[in-house]
Each structure stands twice: as C-alpha cells, then as structure tokens.
Amino acid sequence: MALDTEVPDPPALRGSSDPGDYDAVDEPEERIGDDVRRGELEGFLRAGAWEDAFDDWADRTYLTDAEFRAVREAGLLDELDFYWNQAAEDVGYRVPSIPEDQFDGHEEFDADTVETVEEELDDLARTVSEVLENDYIHRGSEEFGYDWE
C-alpha cells in the first residue's frame, strides 16, 4: 500500500548524546568518541536524504493516510533522531516510544495499530539511516573528518 501524502519536513536532530540510547544496524562492542555529527546529518536530511528516504518508505508502508495524519499530528516524526556512530561507522537512530493513550479519540487505533505505527516508524528511521549511509556519506573521502580508505 502506498501512502498518498506530501513529504513532511525532516526532524530537527537534538537527541541524547549517549549512543546507547539509539538503535543501529550494527551495534558496536565499545563506544569511541563523542562526535555524533548531528549538524552534518541534519544538512544531509535537508539536502534531500529525508525526501529520498521518505518517498521510498511511503511507497511500501502499511500505514493508512488517516493513521499517518494522526502520527504527524502527534509530532512523532519530529521526535525521530539520528546520529553518527563513530565506532560502527554507521548512522544510528532513535524512534520515540508511543504512550498507550497517544491515540485516544482516534477510533481507528487499537493496540495492534499502535504496534504497527511503532514498527513503521522504525522502518522509516532505518530507511533514512540507510539512505544517509549509502547515498550521502561518501566513505571514500575525508568527510566527517574520517579517512575510510
């Protein structure tokens, strides 16, 4: 099912500086460094990474238009956060937890729907992370102050 909606603005990145609070494709065994590069990642999101990832996700999400509107109204997209994981050399992400009463008053939301929303937000964040890693962070250069050769 494809979602028929405009691409919302990307989230402003402002989360915890503790990478232990985030999910990543590969979890590092140890943490190295504190430079999470939110400013650069936010620039990439605004330069097109968010739109590319959102379009990809919207083409395959299970959320209905009404469910997605409720997610936007609840501000859940604004709570997505991303950081550069120096140890694993990937983009970690955090998806907000959804309080049980978040969608009270929305009759189309039941416990299964809330679980679906959580899964779909996780899928969106993972898609954004992968687009950033694969299309915007060029590992063959010295971008982010690293030499990936």
C-alpha positions, 0 to 999 in steps of 0.5 A, a space after each residue: 500500500 502506498 501512502 498518498 501524502 506530501 513529504 513532511 519536513 525532516 526532524 530537527 536532530 537534538 537527541 541524547 548524546 549517549 549512543 546507547 540510547 539509539 538503535 543501529 544496524 550494527 551495534 558496536 562492542 565499545 563506544 569511541 568518541 563523542 562526535 555524533 555529527 548531528 549538524 552534518 546529518 541534519 544538512 544531509 536530511 535537508 539536502 534531500 536524504 529525508 525526501 529520498 528516504 521518505 518517498 521510498 518508505 511511503 511507497 511500501 508502508 502499511 500505514 493508512 493516510 488517516 493513521 499517518 495524519 494522526 502520527 504527524 499530528 502527534 509530532 512523532 516524526 519530529 521526535 525521530 533522531 539520528 546520529 553518527 556512530 563513530 565506532 560502527 561507522 554507521 548512522 544510528 537512530 532513535 524512534 520515540 516510544 508511543 504512550 498507550 493513550 497517544 491515540 485516544 479519540 482516534 477510533 481507528 487505533 487499537 493496540 495492534 495499530 499502535 504496534 504497527 505505527 511503532 514498527 513503521 516508524 522504525 522502518 522509516 528511521 532505518 530507511 533514512 539511516 540507510 539512505 544517509 549511509 549509502 547515498 550521502 556519506 561518501 566513505 571514500 573521502 575525508 568527510 566527517 573528518 574520517 579517512 575510510 580508505 
